[in-house]
Amino acid sequence: DALLPYGEACVALGQHDDALKIFLRLVTQRSDDSAVRRLLAASLGSKDGMALLRQQLAFDAKSASALAFLATIARDHSKLSASLELIAEAARLVPDASAYALQRAHTLEVELRYADALEAVREHCDANPQRAAAGVRCADVAALLPTREQ
């Protein structure tokens, strides 16, 4: 497949827009390919990566799962700023998705931003107070979490 070397050439030449388009296409065809994921993460983590992605993908509730997937790829390749931006956007778009809130909290933990991670959990619980697991409601969890002022 000639797309991967072409994408690599685009990166080398600073053609980040073309590179991102190529790597997005490739990741849909070869989602487990480590080279594709690494290069896609590099594109997302580039200076203009998020702006370029917004040109390629609508940031709406329908794309939230794609954003979360891309966030995972970015995080797995140490592009934490891009990962956090992507998962925060997914969580904002689908505020009742516990998985996105949890992924956001984990990414913040990786950055050693523990207070922010707790705040992400609190925000999710405050937005979904009646959601429950094993008889424990989000409202109950939120009541146990410290506030920013504490």
C-alpha positions in Angstrom: 0.0 0.0 0.0 1.6 3.3 -1.1 -0.5 5.5 1.2 1.7 5.0 4.3 5.0 6.0 2.6 3.1 8.9 1.0 1.9 10.0 4.4 5.3 9.8 5.8 6.6 11.9 3.0 3.9 14.5 3.7 5.1 14.7 7.3 8.7 15.1 6.2 7.7 17.9 3.9 5.5 19.6 6.5 2.3 18.9 4.6 0.4 18.2 7.8 -3.1 18.6 6.2 -2.4 15.9 3.6 -0.7 13.7 6.1 -3.6 13.8 8.5 -6.1 13.0 5.8 -4.0 10.0 4.8 -3.5 8.7 8.3 -7.2 9.1 9.1 -8.1 7.1 6.0 -5.5 4.4 6.9 -6.6 4.1 10.5 -10.2 3.3 9.3 -8.7 0.5 7.2 -6.0 -0.7 9.5 -7.0 0.3 13.0 -4.5 -2.0 14.7 -1.5 -1.0 12.6 1.1 0.4 15.0 2.9 2.5 12.4 -0.4 4.1 11.2 -1.4 4.8 14.8 2.0 6.3 15.6 2.0 8.6 12.6 -1.6 9.6 13.2 -0.8 10.5 16.8 2.2 12.6 15.6 -0.1 14.4 13.1 -2.7 15.0 15.9 0.0 16.3 18.2 1.5 18.7 15.7 1.1 22.4 16.2 -1.9 22.6 13.9 -3.2 19.1 14.3 -6.4 19.9 16.2 -7.3 22.7 13.8 -6.7 20.4 10.8 -8.8 17.6 12.4 -11.7 20.0 12.9 -11.6 20.6 9.1 -11.9 16.8 8.5 -14.3 15.7 11.2 -17.4 17.3 12.5 -17.1 17.7 16.3 -20.6 16.7 17.2 -22.4 14.0 19.2 -22.2 11.6 16.2 -18.4 11.9 16.1 -17.8 11.6 19.9 -16.8 7.9 19.6 -14.3 8.7 16.9 -12.9 11.5 19.0 -12.5 9.1 21.9 -10.8 6.6 19.7 -8.4 9.3 18.4 -7.8 10.4 22.0 -6.7 6.9 22.8 -4.3 6.8 19.9 -2.8 10.2 20.8 -2.4 9.1 24.5 -0.8 5.8 23.6 1.9 7.8 21.7 2.5 10.4 24.4 0.6 13.2 22.6 -1.2 14.0 25.9 -2.3 17.5 25.0 -4.1 16.3 21.9 -5.5 13.4 23.7 -6.9 15.5 26.4 -8.4 18.0 24.0 -10.1 15.2 22.1 -11.5 13.3 25.0 -12.7 16.5 26.7 -14.5 17.4 23.5 -16.1 13.9 23.4 -17.2 14.2 27.0 -18.6 17.7 26.4 -20.5 16.4 23.3 -22.0 13.4 25.1 -22.1 14.4 28.8 -23.9 11.2 29.9 -21.1 9.0 28.6 -19.3 7.7 31.6 -16.6 6.1 29.5 -15.5 9.5 28.1 -15.4 11.0 31.6 -13.4 8.1 32.9 -11.0 8.3 29.9 -10.6 12.1 30.5 -9.8 11.4 34.2 -7.2 8.8 33.3 -5.5 11.1 30.8 -5.3 13.8 33.4 -3.9 11.3 35.9 -1.2 10.4 33.3 -0.3 14.1 33.3 -0.2 14.0 37.1 -3.1 16.4 37.3 -4.9 14.7 40.1 -7.1 17.6 41.1 -8.2 18.1 37.5 -8.9 14.3 37.2 -11.2 14.5 40.3 -12.9 17.6 38.9 -13.6 15.7 35.6 -15.3 12.9 37.7 -17.2 15.5 39.7 -18.4 17.3 36.5 -19.7 14.0 35.1 -21.4 13.1 38.4 -22.9 16.5 38.7 -24.3 16.3 35.2 -25.7 12.8 35.7 -26.7 12.7 39.4 -29.2 9.8 39.0 -26.9 7.5 37.0 -26.0 4.6 39.2 -23.8 1.5 39.3 -24.1 -1.2 42.0 -26.6 1.0 43.8 -24.3 4.0 44.1 -25.6 7.1 42.4 -23.4 9.7 40.8 -24.8 12.2 43.2 -23.5 10.1 46.1 -20.0 10.0 44.5 -20.0 13.7 43.9 -20.8 14.4 47.5 -17.7 12.5 48.5 -15.3 14.3 46.1 -13.4 17.4 47.3 -14.2 20.7 45.6 -11.5 22.9 44.0 -11.6 25.1 47.1 -10.9 22.2 49.5 
